[in-house]
Amino acid sequence: MAEHSRFQQNIIKNFYENRESISLQRAQELVTELYLSEGKKRKKYWDQLAKHLEKLDVKPDVIDRLVKQDDPQAVANLVSKLGREAG
């Protein structure tokens, strides 16, 4: 494996330190996309959102329930709650 420069090491370190806030921000963006999309795009956004919610330590059964409900408002409430807890 190649050695990383000090600059690259700092970038990697900062990414992992801010991983939770990055996932939270992306989840918030995906909720917006869910409101505006339909069909195949909507399915794609649900898949991406599920991955980010997993990174935020949301239980898999909660994620499955939200995906089955297909209700952006329910996800928006959860993401809002997660944002308040993180902040």
PyMOL Python script that loads the backbone (N, CA, C, O; Angstrom):
from pymol import cmd

cmd.read_pdbstr("""\
ATOM      1  N   MET A   1       0.843  -1.176   0.000  1.00  0.00           N
ATOM      2  CA  MET A   1       0.000   0.000   0.000  1.00  0.00           C
ATOM      3  C   MET A   1       0.889   1.240   0.000  1.00  0.00           C
ATOM      4  O   MET A   1       1.919   1.272   0.674  1.00  0.00           O
ATOM      5  N   ALA A   2       0.503   2.225  -0.731  1.00  0.00           N
ATOM      6  CA  ALA A   2       1.289   3.449  -0.873  1.00  0.00           C
ATOM      7  C   ALA A   2       1.239   4.278   0.411  1.00  0.00           C
ATOM      8  O   ALA A   2       0.228   4.298   1.114  1.00  0.00           O
ATOM      9  N   GLU A   3       2.314   4.939   0.692  1.00  0.00           N
ATOM     10  CA  GLU A   3       2.374   5.845   1.841  1.00  0.00           C
ATOM     11  C   GLU A   3       1.611   7.122   1.503  1.00  0.00           C
ATOM     12  O   GLU A   3       1.652   7.594   0.366  1.00  0.00           O
ATOM     13  N   HIS A   4       0.925   7.670   2.480  1.00  0.00           N
ATOM     14  CA  HIS A   4       0.188   8.915   2.288  1.00  0.00           C
ATOM     15  C   HIS A   4       1.019  10.078   2.805  1.00  0.00           C
ATOM     16  O   HIS A   4       1.718   9.963   3.812  1.00  0.00           O
ATOM     17  N   SER A   5       0.933  11.191   2.106  1.00  0.00           N
ATOM     18  CA  SER A   5       1.619  12.394   2.576  1.00  0.00           C
ATOM     19  C   SER A   5       0.916  12.906   3.829  1.00  0.00           C
ATOM     20  O   SER A   5      -0.192  12.469   4.140  1.00  0.00           O
ATOM     21  N   ARG A   6       1.538  13.811   4.537  1.00  0.00           N
ATOM     22  CA  ARG A   6       0.932  14.374   5.746  1.00  0.00           C
ATOM     23  C   ARG A   6      -0.390  15.067   5.400  1.00  0.00           C
ATOM     24  O   ARG A   6      -1.361  14.964   6.149  1.00  0.00           O
ATOM     25  N   PHE A   7      -0.425  15.764   4.277  1.00  0.00           N
ATOM     26  CA  PHE A   7      -1.645  16.438   3.821  1.00  0.00           C
ATOM     27  C   PHE A   7      -2.763  15.417   3.605  1.00  0.00           C
ATOM     28  O   PHE A   7      -3.891  15.634   4.047  1.00  0.00           O
ATOM     29  N   GLN A   8      -2.459  14.314   2.934  1.00  0.00           N
ATOM     30  CA  GLN A   8      -3.460  13.278   2.686  1.00  0.00           C
ATOM     31  C   GLN A   8      -3.913  12.635   3.993  1.00  0.00           C
ATOM     32  O   GLN A   8      -5.093  12.329   4.161  1.00  0.00           O
ATOM     33  N   GLN A   9      -2.977  12.430   4.915  1.00  0.00           N
ATOM     34  CA  GLN A   9      -3.325  11.863   6.207  1.00  0.00           C
ATOM     35  C   GLN A   9      -4.298  12.768   6.960  1.00  0.00           C
ATOM     36  O   GLN A   9      -5.226  12.281   7.607  1.00  0.00           O
ATOM     37  N   ASN A  10      -4.088  14.086   6.879  1.00  0.00           N
ATOM     38  CA  ASN A  10      -4.993  15.030   7.541  1.00  0.00           C
ATOM     39  C   ASN A  10      -6.382  15.002   6.916  1.00  0.00           C
ATOM     40  O   ASN A  10      -7.386  15.080   7.623  1.00  0.00           O
ATOM     41  N   ILE A  11      -6.441  14.891   5.599  1.00  0.00           N
ATOM     42  CA  ILE A  11      -7.735  14.823   4.913  1.00  0.00           C
ATOM     43  C   ILE A  11      -8.482  13.568   5.347  1.00  0.00           C
ATOM     44  O   ILE A  11      -9.672  13.633   5.653  1.00  0.00           O
ATOM     45  N   ILE A  12      -7.805  12.441   5.378  1.00  0.00           N
ATOM     46  CA  ILE A  12      -8.429  11.181   5.787  1.00  0.00           C
ATOM     47  C   ILE A  12      -8.899  11.269   7.236  1.00  0.00           C
ATOM     48  O   ILE A  12     -10.010  10.845   7.556  1.00  0.00           O
ATOM     49  N   LYS A  13      -8.060  11.816   8.110  1.00  0.00           N
ATOM     50  CA  LYS A  13      -8.403  11.957   9.528  1.00  0.00           C
ATOM     51  C   LYS A  13      -9.637  12.843   9.694  1.00  0.00           C
ATOM     52  O   LYS A  13     -10.551  12.505  10.445  1.00  0.00           O
ATOM     53  N   ASN A  14      -9.660  13.977   8.992  1.00  0.00           N
ATOM     54  CA  ASN A  14     -10.799  14.895   9.091  1.00  0.00           C
ATOM     55  C   ASN A  14     -12.081  14.260   8.575  1.00  0.00           C
ATOM     56  O   ASN A  14     -13.157  14.487   9.128  1.00  0.00           O
ATOM     57  N   PHE A  15     -11.969  13.461   7.511  1.00  0.00           N
ATOM     58  CA  PHE A  15     -13.147  12.784   6.981  1.00  0.00           C
ATOM     59  C   PHE A  15     -13.764  11.881   8.046  1.00  0.00           C
ATOM     60  O   PHE A  15     -14.970  11.933   8.284  1.00  0.00           O
ATOM     61  N   TYR A  16     -12.945  11.062   8.681  1.00  0.00           N
ATOM     62  CA  TYR A  16     -13.473  10.130   9.673  1.00  0.00           C
ATOM     63  C   TYR A  16     -13.959  10.839  10.932  1.00  0.00           C
ATOM     64  O   TYR A  16     -14.877  10.352  11.592  1.00  0.00           O
ATOM     65  N   GLU A  17     -13.371  11.968  11.275  1.00  0.00           N
ATOM     66  CA  GLU A  17     -13.851  12.731  12.424  1.00  0.00           C
ATOM     67  C   GLU A  17     -15.213  13.357  12.150  1.00  0.00           C
ATOM     68  O   GLU A  17     -16.014  13.519  13.070  1.00  0.00           O
ATOM     69  N   ASN A  18     -15.482  13.708  10.905  1.00  0.00           N
ATOM     70  CA  ASN A  18     -16.727  14.391  10.534  1.00  0.00           C
ATOM     71  C   ASN A  18     -17.698  13.491   9.790  1.00  0.00           C
ATOM     72  O   ASN A  18     -18.645  13.976   9.170  1.00  0.00           O
ATOM     73  N   ARG A  19     -17.475  12.195   9.845  1.00  0.00           N
ATOM     74  CA  ARG A  19     -18.280  11.247   9.074  1.00  0.00           C
ATOM     75  C   ARG A  19     -19.760  11.320   9.429  1.00  0.00           C
ATOM     76  O   ARG A  19     -20.613  11.252   8.544  1.00  0.00           O
ATOM     77  N   GLU A  20     -20.069  11.456  10.699  1.00  0.00           N
ATOM     78  CA  GLU A  20     -21.468  11.505  11.116  1.00  0.00           C
ATOM     79  C   GLU A  20     -22.170  12.750  10.577  1.00  0.00           C
ATOM     80  O   GLU A  20     -23.298  12.662  10.092  1.00  0.00           O
ATOM     81  N   SER A  21     -21.516  13.899  10.659  1.00  0.00           N
ATOM     82  CA  SER A  21     -22.146  15.131  10.164  1.00  0.00           C
ATOM     83  C   SER A  21     -22.273  15.107   8.644  1.00  0.00           C
ATOM     84  O   SER A  21     -23.212  15.682   8.094  1.00  0.00           O
ATOM     85  N   ILE A  22     -21.346  14.455   7.965  1.00  0.00           N
ATOM     86  CA  ILE A  22     -21.439  14.330   6.504  1.00  0.00           C
ATOM     87  C   ILE A  22     -22.648  13.477   6.144  1.00  0.00           C
ATOM     88  O   ILE A  22     -23.410  13.830   5.244  1.00  0.00           O
ATOM     89  N   SER A  23     -22.829  12.354   6.842  1.00  0.00           N
ATOM     90  CA  SER A  23     -23.983  11.489   6.571  1.00  0.00           C
ATOM     91  C   SER A  23     -25.297  12.187   6.894  1.00  0.00           C
ATOM     92  O   SER A  23     -26.283  12.026   6.176  1.00  0.00           O
ATOM     93  N   LEU A  24     -25.309  12.960   7.971  1.00  0.00           N
ATOM     94  CA  LEU A  24     -26.522  13.685   8.340  1.00  0.00           C
ATOM     95  C   LEU A  24     -26.880  14.725   7.283  1.00  0.00           C
ATOM     96  O   LEU A  24     -28.044  14.851   6.903  1.00  0.00           O
ATOM     97  N   GLN A  25     -25.895  15.459   6.815  1.00  0.00           N
ATOM     98  CA  GLN A  25     -26.154  16.463   5.783  1.00  0.00           C
ATOM     99  C   GLN A  25     -26.664  15.812   4.505  1.00  0.00           C
ATOM    100  O   GLN A  25     -27.596  16.314   3.877  1.00  0.00           O
ATOM    101  N   ARG A  26     -26.054  14.696   4.120  1.00  0.00           N
ATOM    102  CA  ARG A  26     -26.485  14.018   2.895  1.00  0.00           C
ATOM    103  C   ARG A  26     -27.899  13.468   3.068  1.00  0.00           C
ATOM    104  O   ARG A  26     -28.693  13.502   2.127  1.00  0.00           O
ATOM    105  N   ALA A  27     -28.222  12.963   4.256  1.00  0.00           N
ATOM    106  CA  ALA A  27     -29.578  12.463   4.511  1.00  0.00           C
ATOM    107  C   ALA A  27     -30.595  13.592   4.368  1.00  0.00           C
ATOM    108  O   ALA A  27     -31.674  13.393   3.810  1.00  0.00           O
ATOM    109  N   GLN A  28     -30.251  14.770   4.869  1.00  0.00           N
ATOM    110  CA  GLN A  28     -31.142  15.928   4.733  1.00  0.00           C
ATOM    111  C   GLN A  28     -31.354  16.283   3.265  1.00  0.00           C
ATOM    112  O   GLN A  28     -32.468  16.613   2.859  1.00  0.00           O
ATOM    113  N   GLU A  29     -30.297  16.216   2.474  1.00  0.00           N
ATOM    114  CA  GLU A  29     -30.415  16.505   1.047  1.00  0.00           C
ATOM    115  C   GLU A  29     -31.286  15.466   0.351  1.00  0.00           C
ATOM    116  O   GLU A  29     -32.080  15.802  -0.528  1.00  0.00           O
ATOM    117  N   LEU A  30     -31.135  14.212   0.743  1.00  0.00           N
ATOM    118  CA  LEU A  30     -31.918  13.149   0.111  1.00  0.00           C
ATOM    119  C   LEU A  30     -33.396  13.236   0.460  1.00  0.00           C
ATOM    120  O   LEU A  30     -34.240  12.860  -0.354  1.00  0.00           O
ATOM    121  N   VAL A  31     -33.726  13.720   1.643  1.00  0.00           N
ATOM    122  CA  VAL A  31     -35.142  13.917   1.997  1.00  0.00           C
ATOM    123  C   VAL A  31     -35.771  14.914   1.029  1.00  0.00           C
ATOM    124  O   VAL A  31     -36.893  14.714   0.565  1.00  0.00           O
ATOM    125  N   THR A  32     -35.056  15.970   0.733  1.00  0.00           N
ATOM    126  CA  THR A  32     -35.545  16.959  -0.237  1.00  0.00           C
ATOM    127  C   THR A  32     -35.767  16.311  -1.598  1.00  0.00           C
ATOM    128  O   THR A  32     -36.784  16.546  -2.251  1.00  0.00           O
ATOM    129  N   GLU A  33     -34.812  15.500  -2.014  1.00  0.00           N
ATOM    130  CA  GLU A  33     -34.941  14.817  -3.309  1.00  0.00           C
ATOM    131  C   GLU A  33     -36.136  13.861  -3.320  1.00  0.00           C
ATOM    132  O   GLU A  33     -36.791  13.708  -4.351  1.00  0.00           O
ATOM    133  N   LEU A  34     -36.427  13.221  -2.190  1.00  0.00           N
ATOM    134  CA  LEU A  34     -37.576  12.322  -2.120  1.00  0.00           C
ATOM    135  C   LEU A  34     -38.886  13.060  -2.377  1.00  0.00           C
ATOM    136  O   LEU A  34     -39.768  12.557  -3.072  1.00  0.00           O
ATOM    137  N   TYR A  35     -39.000  14.249  -1.811  1.00  0.00           N
ATOM    138  CA  TYR A  35     -40.217  15.042  -2.019  1.00  0.00           C
ATOM    139  C   TYR A  35     -40.427  15.365  -3.497  1.00  0.00           C
ATOM    140  O   TYR A  35     -41.565  15.463  -3.958  1.00  0.00           O
ATOM    141  N   LEU A  36     -39.340  15.529  -4.233  1.00  0.00           N
ATOM    142  CA  LEU A  36     -39.431  16.000  -5.610  1.00  0.00           C
ATOM    143  C   LEU A  36     -39.399  14.895  -6.659  1.00  0.00           C
ATOM    144  O   LEU A  36     -39.627  15.162  -7.839  1.00  0.00           O
ATOM    145  N   SER A  37     -39.121  13.659  -6.250  1.00  0.00           N
ATOM    146  CA  SER A  37     -38.912  12.601  -7.238  1.00  0.00           C
ATOM    147  C   SER A  37     -40.050  11.591  -7.238  1.00  0.00           C
ATOM    148  O   SER A  37     -40.892  11.555  -6.341  1.00  0.00           O
ATOM    149  N   GLU A  38     -40.035  10.772  -8.286  1.00  0.00           N
ATOM    150  CA  GLU A  38     -40.986   9.674  -8.402  1.00  0.00           C
ATOM    151  C   GLU A  38     -40.384   8.599  -9.292  1.00  0.00           C
ATOM    152  O   GLU A  38     -39.437   8.853 -10.036  1.00  0.00           O
ATOM    153  N   GLY A  39     -40.935   7.411  -9.211  1.00  0.00           N
ATOM    154  CA  GLY A  39     -40.480   6.317 -10.050  1.00  0.00           C
ATOM    155  C   GLY A  39     -39.119   5.757  -9.646  1.00  0.00           C
ATOM    156  O   GLY A  39     -38.826   5.589  -8.462  1.00  0.00           O
ATOM    157  N   LYS A  40     -38.289   5.471 -10.662  1.00  0.00           N
ATOM    158  CA  LYS A  40     -36.982   4.862 -10.425  1.00  0.00           C
ATOM    159  C   LYS A  40     -36.054   5.769  -9.624  1.00  0.00           C
ATOM    160  O   LYS A  40     -35.286   5.294  -8.788  1.00  0.00           O
ATOM    161  N   LYS A  41     -36.124   7.056  -9.874  1.00  0.00           N
ATOM    162  CA  LYS A  41     -35.275   7.994  -9.126  1.00  0.00           C
ATOM    163  C   LYS A  41     -35.602   7.937  -7.641  1.00  0.00           C
ATOM    164  O   LYS A  41     -34.707   7.964  -6.797  1.00  0.00           O
ATOM    165  N   ARG A  42     -36.883   7.859  -7.331  1.00  0.00           N
ATOM    166  CA  ARG A  42     -37.306   7.821  -5.935  1.00  0.00           C
ATOM    167  C   ARG A  42     -36.757   6.572  -5.246  1.00  0.00           C
ATOM    168  O   ARG A  42     -36.312   6.644  -4.101  1.00  0.00           O
ATOM    169  N   LYS A  43     -36.784   5.443  -5.925  1.00  0.00           N
ATOM    170  CA  LYS A  43     -36.230   4.198  -5.390  1.00  0.00           C
ATOM    171  C   LYS A  43     -34.736   4.350  -5.138  1.00  0.00           C
ATOM    172  O   LYS A  43     -34.226   3.901  -4.112  1.00  0.00           O
ATOM    173  N   LYS A  44     -34.038   4.981  -6.073  1.00  0.00           N
ATOM    174  CA  LYS A  44     -32.597   5.201  -5.927  1.00  0.00           C
ATOM    175  C   LYS A  44     -32.305   6.068  -4.705  1.00  0.00           C
ATOM    176  O   LYS A  44     -31.376   5.786  -3.948  1.00  0.00           O
ATOM    177  N   TYR A  45     -33.095   7.120  -4.514  1.00  0.00           N
ATOM    178  CA  TYR A  45     -32.893   7.993  -3.359  1.00  0.00           C
ATOM    179  C   TYR A  45     -33.182   7.265  -2.048  1.00  0.00           C
ATOM    180  O   TYR A  45     -32.493   7.493  -1.054  1.00  0.00           O
ATOM    181  N   TRP A  46     -34.187   6.395  -2.031  1.00  0.00           N
ATOM    182  CA  TRP A  46     -34.477   5.620  -0.827  1.00  0.00           C
ATOM    183  C   TRP A  46     -33.304   4.711  -0.488  1.00  0.00           C
ATOM    184  O   TRP A  46     -32.939   4.574   0.680  1.00  0.00           O
ATOM    185  N   ASP A  47     -32.711   4.088  -1.507  1.00  0.00           N
ATOM    186  CA  ASP A  47     -31.560   3.210  -1.280  1.00  0.00           C
ATOM    187  C   ASP A  47     -30.380   3.994  -0.693  1.00  0.00           C
ATOM    188  O   ASP A  47     -29.733   3.545   0.253  1.00  0.00           O
ATOM    189  N   GLN A  48     -30.115   5.158  -1.263  1.00  0.00           N
ATOM    190  CA  GLN A  48     -29.015   5.985  -0.764  1.00  0.00           C
ATOM    191  C   GLN A  48     -29.295   6.457   0.661  1.00  0.00           C
ATOM    192  O   GLN A  48     -28.403   6.451   1.510  1.00  0.00           O
ATOM    193  N   LEU A  49     -30.526   6.863   0.914  1.00  0.00           N
ATOM    194  CA  LEU A  49     -30.900   7.343   2.234  1.00  0.00           C
ATOM    195  C   LEU A  49     -30.765   6.238   3.278  1.00  0.00           C
ATOM    196  O   LEU A  49     -30.326   6.493   4.399  1.00  0.00           O
ATOM    197  N   ALA A  50     -31.138   5.018   2.915  1.00  0.00           N
ATOM    198  CA  ALA A  50     -31.014   3.891   3.845  1.00  0.00           C
ATOM    199  C   ALA A  50     -29.554   3.689   4.243  1.00  0.00           C
ATOM    200  O   ALA A  50     -29.266   3.419   5.409  1.00  0.00           O
ATOM    201  N   LYS A  51     -28.640   3.814   3.299  1.00  0.00           N
ATOM    202  CA  LYS A  51     -27.215   3.654   3.598  1.00  0.00           C
ATOM    203  C   LYS A  51     -26.730   4.736   4.559  1.00  0.00           C
ATOM    204  O   LYS A  51     -25.962   4.449   5.478  1.00  0.00           O
ATOM    205  N   HIS A  52     -27.166   5.959   4.357  1.00  0.00           N
ATOM    206  CA  HIS A  52     -26.738   7.048   5.238  1.00  0.00           C
ATOM    207  C   HIS A  52     -27.362   6.920   6.629  1.00  0.00           C
ATOM    208  O   HIS A  52     -26.730   7.257   7.630  1.00  0.00           O
ATOM    209  N   LEU A  53     -28.585   6.441   6.687  1.00  0.00           N
ATOM    210  CA  LEU A  53     -29.212   6.239   7.991  1.00  0.00           C
ATOM    211  C   LEU A  53     -28.500   5.129   8.769  1.00  0.00           C
ATOM    212  O   LEU A  53     -28.387   5.198   9.993  1.00  0.00           O
ATOM    213  N   GLU A  54     -28.019   4.104   8.053  1.00  0.00           N
ATOM    214  CA  GLU A  54     -27.231   3.054   8.706  1.00  0.00           C
ATOM    215  C   GLU A  54     -25.968   3.640   9.329  1.00  0.00           C
ATOM    216  O   GLU A  54     -25.592   3.274  10.442  1.00  0.00           O
ATOM    217  N   LYS A  55     -25.317   4.549   8.610  1.00  0.00           N
ATOM    218  CA  LYS A  55     -24.103   5.189   9.121  1.00  0.00           C
ATOM    219  C   LYS A  55     -24.389   6.050  10.341  1.00  0.00           C
ATOM    220  O   LYS A  55     -23.500   6.306  11.153  1.00  0.00           O
ATOM    221  N   LEU A  56     -25.646   6.500  10.465  1.00  0.00           N
ATOM    222  CA  LEU A  56     -26.052   7.313  11.605  1.00  0.00           C
ATOM    223  C   LEU A  56     -26.598   6.449  12.744  1.00  0.00           C
ATOM    224  O   LEU A  56     -27.202   6.964  13.685  1.00  0.00           O
ATOM    225  N   ASP A  57     -26.385   5.146  12.656  1.00  0.00           N
ATOM    226  CA  ASP A  57     -26.771   4.178  13.692  1.00  0.00           C
ATOM    227  C   ASP A  57     -28.274   4.086  13.921  1.00  0.00           C
ATOM    228  O   ASP A  57     -28.723   3.863  15.045  1.00  0.00           O
ATOM    229  N   VAL A  58     -29.055   4.258  12.850  1.00  0.00           N
ATOM    230  CA  VAL A  58     -30.498   4.029  12.938  1.00  0.00           C
ATOM    231  C   VAL A  58     -30.709   2.523  12.789  1.00  0.00           C
ATOM    232  O   VAL A  58     -30.082   1.888  11.941  1.00  0.00           O
ATOM    233  N   LYS A  59     -31.574   1.964  13.597  1.00  0.00           N
ATOM    234  CA  LYS A  59     -31.801   0.519  13.592  1.00  0.00           C
ATOM    235  C   LYS A  59     -32.358   0.066  12.243  1.00  0.00           C
ATOM    236  O   LYS A  59     -33.182   0.758  11.644  1.00  0.00           O
ATOM    237  N   PRO A  60     -31.905  -1.105  11.764  1.00  0.00           N
ATOM    238  CA  PRO A  60     -32.359  -1.608  10.455  1.00  0.00           C
ATOM    239  C   PRO A  60     -33.870  -1.771  10.351  1.00  0.00           C
ATOM    240  O   PRO A  60     -34.435  -1.522   9.286  1.00  0.00           O
ATOM    241  N   ASP A  61     -34.543  -2.181  11.429  1.00  0.00           N
ATOM    242  CA  ASP A  61     -35.998  -2.344  11.351  1.00  0.00           C
ATOM    243  C   ASP A  61     -36.700  -1.002  11.177  1.00  0.00           C
ATOM    244  O   ASP A  61     -37.745  -0.930  10.531  1.00  0.00           O
ATOM    245  N   VAL A  62     -36.139   0.057  11.745  1.00  0.00           N
ATOM    246  CA  VAL A  62     -36.701   1.404  11.572  1.00  0.00           C
ATOM    247  C   VAL A  62     -36.517   1.848  10.119  1.00  0.00           C
ATOM    248  O   VAL A  62     -37.428   2.421   9.521  1.00  0.00           O
ATOM    249  N   ILE A  63     -35.347   1.582   9.562  1.00  0.00           N
ATOM    250  CA  ILE A  63     -35.071   1.949   8.166  1.00  0.00           C
ATOM    251  C   ILE A  63     -36.017   1.200   7.237  1.00  0.00           C
ATOM    252  O   ILE A  63     -36.599   1.794   6.329  1.00  0.00           O
ATOM    253  N   ASP A  64     -36.173  -0.109   7.462  1.00  0.00           N
ATOM    254  CA  ASP A  64     -37.067  -0.905   6.616  1.00  0.00           C
ATOM    255  C   ASP A  64     -38.501  -0.383   6.674  1.00  0.00           C
ATOM    256  O   ASP A  64     -39.184  -0.303   5.653  1.00  0.00           O
ATOM    257  N   ARG A  65     -38.948  -0.032   7.873  1.00  0.00           N
ATOM    258  CA  ARG A  65     -40.315   0.488   8.035  1.00  0.00           C
ATOM    259  C   ARG A  65     -40.491   1.800   7.268  1.00  0.00           C
ATOM    260  O   ARG A  65     -41.514   2.009   6.616  1.00  0.00           O
ATOM    261  N   LEU A  66     -39.499   2.676   7.348  1.00  0.00           N
ATOM    262  CA  LEU A  66     -39.584   3.954   6.641  1.00  0.00           C
ATOM    263  C   LEU A  66     -39.617   3.763   5.126  1.00  0.00           C
ATOM    264  O   LEU A  66     -40.373   4.428   4.418  1.00  0.00           O
ATOM    265  N   VAL A  67     -38.787   2.847   4.645  1.00  0.00           N
ATOM    266  CA  VAL A  67     -38.745   2.588   3.197  1.00  0.00           C
ATOM    267  C   VAL A  67     -40.084   2.012   2.727  1.00  0.00           C
ATOM    268  O   VAL A  67     -40.588   2.394   1.671  1.00  0.00           O
ATOM    269  N   LYS A  68     -40.657   1.099   3.505  1.00  0.00           N
ATOM    270  CA  LYS A  68     -41.938   0.500   3.125  1.00  0.00           C
ATOM    271  C   LYS A  68     -43.070   1.519   3.151  1.00  0.00           C
ATOM    272  O   LYS A  68     -43.977   1.464   2.321  1.00  0.00           O
ATOM    273  N   GLN A  69     -43.018   2.460   4.113  1.00  0.00           N
ATOM    274  CA  GLN A  69     -44.044   3.501   4.196  1.00  0.00           C
ATOM    275  C   GLN A  69     -43.952   4.461   3.015  1.00  0.00           C
ATOM    276  O   GLN A  69     -44.961   5.009   2.573  1.00  0.00           O
ATOM    277  N   ASP A  70     -42.740   4.661   2.508  1.00  0.00           N
ATOM    278  CA  ASP A  70     -42.493   5.588   1.396  1.00  0.00           C
ATOM    279  C   ASP A  70     -43.058   6.977   1.716  1.00  0.00           C
ATOM    280  O   ASP A  70     -43.716   7.607   0.888  1.00  0.00           O
ATOM    281  N   ASP A  71     -42.780   7.430   2.939  1.00  0.00           N
ATOM    282  CA  ASP A  71     -43.296   8.709   3.421  1.00  0.00           C
ATOM    283  C   ASP A  71     -42.133   9.656   3.731  1.00  0.00           C
ATOM    284  O   ASP A  71     -41.487   9.523   4.771  1.00  0.00           O
ATOM    285  N   PRO A  72     -41.867  10.604   2.841  1.00  0.00           N
ATOM    286  CA  PRO A  72     -40.762  11.534   3.089  1.00  0.00           C
ATOM    287  C   PRO A  72     -40.920  12.342   4.377  1.00  0.00           C
ATOM    288  O   PRO A  72     -39.924  12.717   4.996  1.00  0.00           O
ATOM    289  N   GLN A  73     -42.161  12.613   4.786  1.00  0.00           N
ATOM    290  CA  GLN A  73     -42.390  13.387   6.001  1.00  0.00           C
ATOM    291  C   GLN A  73     -41.890  12.635   7.226  1.00  0.00           C
ATOM    292  O   GLN A  73     -41.308  13.240   8.126  1.00  0.00           O
ATOM    293  N   ALA A  74     -42.111  11.326   7.272  1.00  0.00           N
ATOM    294  CA  ALA A  74     -41.644  10.519   8.402  1.00  0.00           C
ATOM    295  C   ALA A  74     -40.119  10.525   8.473  1.00  0.00           C
ATOM    296  O   ALA A  74     -39.539  10.620   9.555  1.00  0.00           O
ATOM    297  N   VAL A  75     -39.480  10.423   7.321  1.00  0.00           N
ATOM    298  CA  VAL A  75     -38.012  10.456   7.289  1.00  0.00           C
ATOM    299  C   VAL A  75     -37.517  11.845   7.666  1.00  0.00           C
ATOM    300  O   VAL A  75     -36.522  11.975   8.380  1.00  0.00           O
ATOM    301  N   ALA A  76     -38.194  12.875   7.200  1.00  0.00           N
ATOM    302  CA  ALA A  76     -37.800  14.240   7.536  1.00  0.00           C
ATOM    303  C   ALA A  76     -37.852  14.452   9.044  1.00  0.00           C
ATOM    304  O   ALA A  76     -36.976  15.105   9.612  1.00  0.00           O
ATOM    305  N   ASN A  77     -38.873  13.904   9.693  1.00  0.00           N
ATOM    306  CA  ASN A  77     -38.978  14.024  11.152  1.00  0.00           C
ATOM    307  C   ASN A  77     -37.815  13.314  11.842  1.00  0.00           C
ATOM    308  O   ASN A  77     -37.239  13.841  12.793  1.00  0.00           O
ATOM    309  N   LEU A  78     -37.471  12.115  11.362  1.00  0.00           N
ATOM    310  CA  LEU A  78     -36.364  11.364  11.953  1.00  0.00           C
ATOM    311  C   LEU A  78     -35.035  12.087  11.753  1.00  0.00           C
ATOM    312  O   LEU A  78     -34.239  12.200  12.686  1.00  0.00           O
ATOM    313  N   VAL A  79     -34.798  12.573  10.547  1.00  0.00           N
ATOM    314  CA  VAL A  79     -33.542  13.267  10.261  1.00  0.00           C
ATOM    315  C   VAL A  79     -33.456  14.556  11.066  1.00  0.00           C
ATOM    316  O   VAL A  79     -32.377  14.916  11.538  1.00  0.00           O
ATOM    317  N   SER A  80     -34.557  15.244  11.228  1.00  0.00           N
ATOM    318  CA  SER A  80     -34.595  16.446  12.048  1.00  0.00           C
ATOM    319  C   SER A  80     -34.247  16.116  13.497  1.00  0.00           C
ATOM    320  O   SER A  80     -33.494  16.846  14.141  1.00  0.00           O
ATOM    321  N   LYS A  81     -34.788  15.030  14.001  1.00  0.00           N
ATOM    322  CA  LYS A  81     -34.493  14.587  15.365  1.00  0.00           C
ATOM    323  C   LYS A  81     -33.008  14.249  15.509  1.00  0.00           C
ATOM    324  O   LYS A  81     -32.375  14.618  16.498  1.00  0.00           O
ATOM    325  N   LEU A  82     -32.464  13.552  14.525  1.00  0.00           N
ATOM    326  CA  LEU A  82     -31.047  13.189  14.545  1.00  0.00           C
ATOM    327  C   LEU A  82     -30.168  14.447  14.530  1.00  0.00           C
ATOM    328  O   LEU A  82     -29.128  14.495  15.187  1.00  0.00           O
ATOM    329  N   GLY A  83     -30.597  15.457  13.777  1.00  0.00           N
ATOM    330  CA  GLY A  83     -29.860  16.711  13.704  1.00  0.00           C
ATOM    331  C   GLY A  83     -29.842  17.444  15.028  1.00  0.00           C
ATOM    332  O   GLY A  83     -28.821  18.013  15.416  1.00  0.00           O
ATOM    333  N   ARG A  84     -30.973  17.433  15.724  1.00  0.00           N
ATOM    334  CA  ARG A  84     -31.043  18.073  17.037  1.00  0.00           C
ATOM    335  C   ARG A  84     -30.172  17.343  18.049  1.00  0.00           C
ATOM    336  O   ARG A  84     -29.525  17.975  18.884  1.00  0.00           O
ATOM    337  N   GLU A  85     -30.153  16.018  17.978  1.00  0.00           N
ATOM    338  CA  GLU A  85     -29.327  15.239  18.908  1.00  0.00           C
ATOM    339  C   GLU A  85     -27.849  15.445  18.655  1.00  0.00           C
ATOM    340  O   GLU A  85     -27.055  15.473  19.595  1.00  0.00           O
ATOM    341  N   ALA A  86     -27.471  15.591  17.393  1.00  0.00           N
ATOM    342  CA  ALA A  86     -26.059  15.765  17.041  1.00  0.00           C
ATOM    343  C   ALA A  86     -25.582  17.168  17.391  1.00  0.00           C
ATOM    344  O   ALA A  86     -24.413  17.359  17.727  1.00  0.00           O
ATOM    345  N   GLY A  87     -26.472  18.145  17.316  1.00  0.00           N
ATOM    346  CA  GLY A  87     -26.094  19.531  17.540  1.00  0.00           C
ATOM    347  C   GLY A  87     -26.144  19.901  18.944  1.00  0.00           C
ATOM    348  O   GLY A  87     -25.851  21.045  19.291  1.00  0.00           O
TER     349      GLY A  87
END
""", "prot")
cmd.dss("prot")
cmd.show_as("cartoon", "prot")
cmd.util.cbc("prot")
cmd.orient("prot")
